[in-house]
Amino acid sequence: MSRERIQSISAGQVKLVCPIITSAMIMGVVLAGFAIVPFNIFAKPPSGQMISLIMAGVAGVCFLASMVVPNIVSQSAINSISGESDNQEQRYAAVYQTQLIIRLALLEGPAFANLVALSMERNPWSLGIVVWLIVTMILFFPTPGRIDAWIKQKKELADFE
């Protein structure tokens, strides 16, 4: 997709699309959990911990990355926007959407990986990690007010500098 096409996304479109993207990513993990993990998963004792521990580590690293990487990516994009005056709100909205997708992807991947670990080794704490990642994704759910506040804050920071 060309840069011009991405920048032509209006803030109103971002307010409509971002909740759909977020809901789809959250529901993907939830539905996969119901499809992958049998209901009697804890009927037998755990069969090991190696895969579960590795996936827990991956979840921790990805959680930390989801707090840092989207901000780095958005900051570099915002630096290129701040010098321009035309379509500034559209560009900030596109940056918000990109930042949200990166953050959710960094949380969704380890959630799927821990579902696989849960189905293989049956450790109950793997389910806890999946729930923790889903709750984190829900906490970043984009509301129109949250998107407007983010765009306003970035504009004010750019004007301040």
Summary of the structure (lengths in Angstrom):
residues: 161
radius of gyration: 18.8
end to end distance: 31.0
largest distance: 62.3
contacts: 486
relative contact order: 0.19
helix: 83%
strand: 0%
